[in-house]
Amino acid sequence: MALSPEKAVESIHTMHVLIEKIFSGKHAEEDLPLLIDYFSDHFEMVGAAGKRISLQEVKGLFANNQGKMPDIQIEIYDEQILMQKPDAIVLTYTEKHTKASGILIRRSCALIEEIEGKMLWSYLQETFLA
């Protein structure tokens, strides 16, 4: 069965709802493990500032920033599929973070694989737009 692009796009939105809840402190105890479950064991990313970040560092980032941004709002839009294979998809999307201190916008490119029926993120690259 081929990977569903709709499920891949849905994973972008679901993950960012969890991220907003975790960063704002409005999350349930199970939200952090639910978020971490979206990442494959071999996940890595390049953050918007150009730093390479491992899965372990990503886990630490989310754990250490729980409740640290109480006013954050995250908006995802302009999702586009760049490439799709039966078990993997590369998508881009725009991510807007709004806080009292300002707005950050980044364009991201994600490699998402379907492994045992789950959408798992293998790679992410972010670039600041504003």
MDAnalysis code that builds the backbone (N, CA, C; Angstrom):
import MDAnalysis as mda
import numpy as np

u = mda.Universe.empty(390, n_residues=130, atom_resindex=np.repeat(np.arange(130), 3), trajectory=True)
u.add_TopologyAttr("name", ["N", "CA", "C"] * 130)
u.add_TopologyAttr("resid", np.arange(1, 131))
u.add_TopologyAttr("resname", ["MET", "ALA", "LEU", "SER", "PRO", "GLU", "LYS", "ALA", "VAL", "GLU", "SER", "ILE", "HIS", "THR", "MET", "HIS", "VAL", "LEU", "ILE", "GLU", "LYS", "ILE", "PHE", "SER", "GLY", "LYS", "HIS", "ALA", "GLU", "GLU", "ASP", "LEU", "PRO", "LEU", "LEU", "ILE", "ASP", "TYR", "PHE", "SER", "ASP", "HIS", "PHE", "GLU", "MET", "VAL", "GLY", "ALA", "ALA", "GLY", "LYS", "ARG", "ILE", "SER", "LEU", "GLN", "GLU", "VAL", "LYS", "GLY", "LEU", "PHE", "ALA", "ASN", "ASN", "GLN", "GLY", "LYS", "MET", "PRO", "ASP", "ILE", "GLN", "ILE", "GLU", "ILE", "TYR", "ASP", "GLU", "GLN", "ILE", "LEU", "MET", "GLN", "LYS", "PRO", "ASP", "ALA", "ILE", "VAL", "LEU", "THR", "TYR", "THR", "GLU", "LYS", "HIS", "THR", "LYS", "ALA", "SER", "GLY", "ILE", "LEU", "ILE", "ARG", "ARG", "SER", "CYS", "ALA", "LEU", "ILE", "GLU", "GLU", "ILE", "GLU", "GLY", "LYS", "MET", "LEU", "TRP", "SER", "TYR", "LEU", "GLN", "GLU", "THR", "PHE", "LEU", "ALA"])
u.atoms.positions = np.array([
    [0.835, -1.186, 0.000],
    [0.000, 0.000, 0.000],
    [0.877, 1.245, 0.000],
    [0.576, 2.186, -0.847],
    [1.384, 3.400, -0.976],
    [1.113, 4.361, 0.175],
    [2.139, 5.089, 0.523],
    [2.042, 6.112, 1.555],
    [0.976, 7.132, 1.164],
    [0.196, 7.560, 2.123],
    [-0.848, 8.553, 1.883],
    [-0.286, 9.956, 2.099],
    [-0.275, 10.804, 1.052],
    [0.211, 12.169, 1.250],
    [-0.635, 12.926, 2.271],
    [-1.916, 12.608, 2.344],
    [-2.785, 13.271, 3.321],
    [-2.348, 12.949, 4.751],
    [-1.956, 11.687, 4.990],
    [-1.482, 11.304, 6.325],
    [-0.160, 11.994, 6.655],
    [0.695, 12.158, 5.661],
    [1.969, 12.837, 5.886],
    [1.730, 14.303, 6.248],
    [0.851, 14.974, 5.508],
    [0.529, 16.380, 5.810],
    [-0.135, 16.467, 7.184],
    [-1.023, 15.535, 7.462],
    [-1.681, 15.513, 8.777],
    [-0.650, 15.384, 9.892],
    [0.413, 14.607, 9.663],
    [1.445, 14.448, 10.694],
    [2.147, 15.772, 10.984],
    [2.310, 16.611, 9.969],
    [2.911, 17.935, 10.184],
    [2.047, 18.726, 11.161],
    [0.759, 18.756, 10.898],
    [-0.151, 19.532, 11.745],
    [-0.260, 18.947, 13.153],
    [-0.394, 17.633, 13.244],
    [-0.521, 16.991, 14.553],
    [0.719, 17.226, 15.399],
    [1.895, 17.082, 14.796],
    [3.139, 17.310, 15.534],
    [3.222, 18.735, 16.053],
    [2.842, 19.695, 15.226],
    [2.981, 21.088, 15.647],
    [1.929, 21.501, 16.676],
    [0.779, 20.844, 16.678],
    [-0.183, 21.050, 17.770],
    [0.449, 20.565, 19.078],
    [1.086, 19.396, 19.034],
    [1.761, 18.873, 20.223],
    [2.903, 19.785, 20.657],
    [3.698, 20.272, 19.704],
    [4.814, 21.165, 20.033],
    [4.295, 22.431, 20.709],
    [3.239, 23.026, 20.157],
    [2.667, 24.236, 20.760],
    [2.190, 23.953, 22.189],
    [1.509, 22.838, 22.383],
    [1.018, 22.488, 23.717],
    [2.178, 22.287, 24.694],
    [3.231, 21.617, 24.255],
    [4.384, 21.354, 25.121],
    [5.104, 22.650, 25.457],
    [5.412, 23.469, 24.461],
    [6.124, 24.720, 24.712],
    [5.295, 25.685, 25.561],
    [3.972, 25.682, 25.372],
    [3.115, 26.611, 26.121],
    [2.820, 26.117, 27.535],
    [3.071, 24.845, 27.789],
    [2.770, 24.279, 29.095],
    [1.333, 23.814, 29.227],
    [0.602, 23.792, 28.127],
    [-0.810, 23.379, 28.141],
    [-0.955, 21.931, 27.675],
    [0.018, 21.118, 28.003],
    [0.040, 19.744, 27.512],
    [-0.306, 18.742, 28.609],
    [-0.737, 17.580, 28.159],
    [-0.970, 16.454, 29.052],
    [0.330, 15.658, 29.174],
    [0.404, 14.823, 30.183],
    [1.616, 14.039, 30.438],
    [2.022, 13.188, 29.240],
    [1.029, 12.684, 28.500],
    [1.336, 11.788, 27.376],
    [1.742, 12.529, 26.103],
    [1.627, 13.864, 26.059],
    [1.913, 14.601, 24.824],
    [3.382, 14.532, 24.402],
    [4.314, 14.614, 25.348],
    [5.733, 14.546, 24.981],
    [6.083, 13.183, 24.380],
    [5.716, 12.054, 25.008],
    [5.984, 10.761, 24.358],
    [5.275, 10.611, 23.011],
    [4.057, 11.148, 22.893],
    [3.346, 11.096, 21.609],
    [4.133, 11.831, 20.528],
    [4.675, 12.999, 20.878],
    [5.471, 13.771, 19.920],
    [6.730, 13.006, 19.522],
    [7.448, 12.490, 20.489],
    [8.704, 11.774, 20.222],
    [8.454, 10.554, 19.338],
    [7.286, 9.939, 19.456],
    [6.954, 8.768, 18.638],
    [6.867, 9.086, 17.149],
    [6.784, 10.361, 16.771],
    [6.742, 10.733, 15.355],
    [8.125, 10.686, 14.695],
    [9.194, 10.595, 15.486],
    [10.543, 10.617, 14.933],
    [11.085, 9.200, 14.773],
    [11.698, 8.932, 13.611],
    [12.344, 7.636, 13.411],
    [13.604, 7.573, 14.268],
    [14.093, 6.366, 14.495],
    [15.308, 6.193, 15.297],
    [16.514, 6.863, 14.656],
    [16.498, 7.042, 13.334],
    [17.635, 7.649, 12.635],
    [17.382, 9.123, 12.287],
    [16.392, 9.746, 12.929],
    [16.059, 11.144, 12.649],
    [17.244, 12.063, 12.945],
    [17.392, 13.047, 12.075],
    [18.288, 14.173, 12.342],
    [17.727, 15.380, 11.619],
    [18.198, 16.544, 12.030],
    [17.717, 17.760, 11.392],
    [18.822, 18.795, 11.332],
    [18.592, 19.782, 10.488],
    [19.416, 20.982, 10.458],
    [18.470, 22.111, 10.830],
    [18.749, 22.742, 11.955],
    [17.895, 23.818, 12.440],
    [18.022, 25.064, 11.583],
    [17.141, 26.015, 11.832],
    [17.087, 27.238, 11.029],
    [18.385, 28.039, 11.096],
    [19.142, 27.879, 12.173],
    [20.419, 28.586, 12.303],
    [21.573, 27.815, 11.668],
    [21.280, 26.641, 11.083],
    [22.300, 25.879, 10.376],
    [22.980, 24.801, 11.195],
    [22.563, 24.593, 12.443],
    [23.191, 23.596, 13.306],
    [22.573, 22.217, 13.079],
    [23.418, 21.213, 12.966],
    [22.971, 19.827, 12.847],
    [22.531, 19.343, 14.229],
    [21.352, 18.708, 14.293],
    [20.759, 18.327, 15.572],
    [20.336, 16.856, 15.508],
    [20.795, 16.075, 16.480],
    [20.473, 14.641, 16.533],
    [19.113, 14.416, 17.198],
    [18.620, 13.200, 17.093],
    [17.361, 12.847, 17.745],
    [17.464, 13.061, 19.252],
    [18.573, 12.677, 19.856],
    [18.739, 12.863, 21.303],
    [18.655, 14.336, 21.675],
    [19.257, 15.205, 20.860],
    [19.190, 16.643, 21.129],
    [17.769, 17.177, 20.961],
    [17.048, 16.662, 19.981],
    [15.652, 17.069, 19.768],
    [14.811, 16.668, 20.980],
    [15.004, 15.448, 21.466],
    [14.278, 14.999, 22.655],
    [14.559, 15.931, 23.836],
    [15.819, 16.298, 24.005],
    [16.195, 17.207, 25.086],
    [15.591, 18.589, 24.921],
    [15.560, 19.073, 23.688],
    [14.977, 20.387, 23.408],
    [13.518, 20.434, 23.841],
    [12.756, 19.415, 23.477],
    [11.338, 19.400, 23.857],
    [11.170, 19.216, 25.366],
    [11.931, 18.315, 25.961],
    [11.819, 18.074, 27.403],
    [12.186, 19.320, 28.204],
    [13.229, 20.019, 27.778],
    [13.720, 21.177, 28.525],
    [12.924, 22.452, 28.294],
    [12.093, 22.487, 27.269],
    [11.337, 23.707, 26.969],
    [9.849, 23.591, 27.292],
    [9.478, 22.569, 28.046],
    [8.077, 22.421, 28.451],
    [7.651, 23.639, 29.269],
    [6.614, 24.328, 28.789],
    [6.067, 25.474, 29.504],
    [6.883, 26.747, 29.438],
    [7.963, 26.767, 28.659],
    [8.846, 27.944, 28.616],
    [8.344, 29.053, 27.692],
    [7.331, 28.773, 26.871],
    [6.791, 29.772, 25.940],
    [5.268, 29.799, 26.079],
    [4.763, 30.326, 27.200],
    [3.327, 30.215, 27.479],
    [2.411, 30.877, 26.451],
    [2.933, 31.834, 25.697],
    [2.076, 32.552, 24.735],
    [2.288, 32.121, 23.284],
    [3.049, 31.058, 23.057],
    [3.359, 30.667, 21.672],
    [2.119, 30.156, 20.935],
    [2.038, 30.562, 19.678],
    [1.034, 30.037, 18.753],
    [1.786, 29.613, 17.500],
    [1.522, 28.405, 17.020],
    [2.201, 27.881, 15.833],
    [1.170, 27.660, 14.738],
    [1.486, 28.202, 13.575],
    [0.613, 28.053, 12.407],
    [1.405, 27.367, 11.300],
    [0.810, 26.377, 10.657],
    [1.423, 25.648, 9.544],
    [0.604, 25.912, 8.291],
    [1.299, 26.247, 7.190],
    [0.582, 26.483, 5.933],
    [1.514, 26.280, 4.744],
    [0.946, 26.349, 3.559],
    [1.678, 26.241, 2.295],
    [2.436, 24.916, 2.170],
    [1.746, 23.822, 2.509],
    [2.356, 22.504, 2.387],
    [2.434, 22.119, 0.912],
    [3.599, 21.622, 0.507],
    [3.797, 21.206, -0.882],
    [4.576, 19.896, -0.911],
    [4.147, 18.993, -1.769],
    [4.854, 17.725, -1.944],
    [5.914, 17.918, -3.018],
    [7.158, 17.598, -2.672],
    [8.255, 17.703, -3.640],
    [8.509, 16.383, -4.352],
    [8.360, 15.276, -3.600],
    [8.653, 13.959, -4.151],
    [7.920, 12.925, -3.315],
    [7.426, 11.893, -4.000],
    [6.776, 10.814, -3.275],
    [7.161, 9.479, -3.880],
    [7.458, 8.525, -3.008],
    [7.699, 7.130, -3.374],
    [6.704, 6.290, -2.578],
    [6.632, 4.997, -2.839],
    [5.632, 4.191, -2.133],
    [5.707, 4.267, -0.604],
    [6.917, 4.429, -0.046],
    [7.045, 4.428, 1.409],
    [7.690, 5.686, 1.984],
    [7.854, 6.730, 1.164],
    [8.489, 7.959, 1.651],
    [7.985, 9.160, 0.862],
    [8.036, 10.316, 1.527],
    [7.582, 11.548, 0.895],
    [8.458, 12.696, 1.388],
    [8.738, 13.635, 0.513],
    [9.452, 14.855, 0.879],
    [8.472, 16.003, 0.687],
    [8.266, 16.756, 1.765],
    [7.337, 17.883, 1.729],
    [8.015, 19.144, 2.232],
    [7.506, 20.281, 1.788],
    [7.904, 21.556, 2.367],
    [6.657, 22.195, 2.969],
    [6.888, 23.051, 3.941],
    [5.784, 23.777, 4.570],
    [6.346, 25.020, 5.246],
    [5.464, 25.964, 5.509],
    [5.841, 27.181, 6.216],
    [5.297, 27.086, 7.633],
    [6.124, 27.519, 8.571],
    [5.801, 27.440, 9.997],
    [5.962, 28.830, 10.600],
    [4.900, 29.327, 11.213],
    [4.905, 30.668, 11.814],
    [4.728, 30.537, 13.324],
    [5.697, 31.080, 14.070],
    [5.625, 31.111, 15.530],
    [5.305, 32.540, 15.945],
    [4.204, 32.716, 16.646],
    [3.818, 34.035, 17.139],
    [3.891, 34.022, 18.660],
    [4.646, 34.994, 19.207],
    [4.748, 35.190, 20.654],
    [4.677, 36.693, 20.910],
    [4.495, 37.083, 22.154],
    [4.466, 38.505, 22.500],
    [5.766, 39.186, 22.081],
    [6.859, 38.446, 22.105],
    [8.166, 39.008, 21.759],
    [8.385, 39.158, 20.257],
    [7.490, 38.600, 19.434],
    [7.640, 38.744, 17.988],
    [7.183, 37.518, 17.221],
    [7.425, 37.582, 15.927],
    [7.016, 36.523, 15.008],
    [8.253, 35.960, 14.322],
    [8.341, 34.642, 14.268],
    [9.388, 33.958, 13.507],
    [8.706, 33.097, 12.456],
    [9.195, 33.187, 11.225],
    [8.654, 32.369, 10.144],
    [9.799, 31.573, 9.540],
    [9.554, 30.303, 9.324],
    [10.572, 29.451, 8.714],
    [9.929, 28.567, 7.657],
    [10.718, 28.232, 6.668],
    [10.309, 27.266, 5.641],
    [11.041, 25.981, 5.970],
    [10.322, 24.888, 5.980],
    [10.910, 23.611, 6.363],
    [10.714, 22.580, 5.270],
    [11.650, 21.645, 5.221],
    [11.591, 20.527, 4.285],
    [11.759, 19.253, 5.109],
    [10.794, 18.344, 4.987],
    [10.799, 17.129, 5.798],
    [10.757, 15.884, 4.921],
    [11.518, 14.874, 5.339],
    [11.443, 13.534, 4.760],
    [10.664, 12.686, 5.756],
    [9.519, 12.194, 5.313],
    [8.656, 11.382, 6.167],
    [8.529, 10.005, 5.525],
    [8.759, 8.973, 6.331],
    [8.658, 7.597, 5.853],
    [7.471, 6.916, 6.519],
    [6.827, 6.033, 5.775],
    [5.796, 5.205, 6.388],
    [6.456, 3.896, 6.793],
    [6.504, 3.650, 8.091],
    [7.125, 2.451, 8.633],
    [6.084, 1.763, 9.514],
    [5.716, 0.540, 9.135],
    [4.705, -0.237, 9.862],
    [3.422, 0.566, 10.062],
    [3.017, 1.294, 9.011],
    [1.765, 2.033, 9.033],
    [1.809, 3.375, 9.732],
    [2.967, 3.759, 10.273],
    [3.098, 5.037, 10.976],
    [3.890, 6.029, 10.137],
    [3.520, 7.300, 10.212],
    [4.278, 8.366, 9.568],
    [5.431, 8.735, 10.501],
    [6.657, 8.433, 10.096],
    [7.832, 8.712, 10.921],
    [8.743, 9.698, 10.204],
    [9.133, 10.723, 10.930],
    [10.009, 11.753, 10.381],
    [11.453, 11.271, 10.448],
    [12.143, 11.324, 9.306],
    [13.542, 10.894, 9.236],
    [14.505, 12.065, 9.132],
    [14.043, 13.160, 8.527],
    [14.928, 14.307, 8.325],
    [14.095, 15.579, 8.266],
    [14.671, 16.668, 8.764],
    [14.028, 17.979, 8.721],
    [15.095, 19.041, 8.536],
    [14.848, 19.966, 7.635],
    [15.733, 21.122, 7.453],
    [14.866, 22.371, 7.520],
    [15.296, 23.331, 8.348],
    [14.546, 24.576, 8.528],
    [15.377, 25.759, 8.046],
    [14.703, 26.761, 7.488],
    [15.354, 27.996, 7.050],
    [14.498, 29.172, 7.500],
    [15.100, 30.125, 8.213],
    [14.358, 31.317, 8.631],
    [13.969, 32.154, 7.425],
    [12.728, 32.635, 7.411],
    [12.257, 33.556, 6.380],
    [12.118, 34.960, 6.939],
    [11.694, 35.079, 8.179],
    [11.518, 36.399, 8.797],
    [11.650, 36.288, 10.295],
])
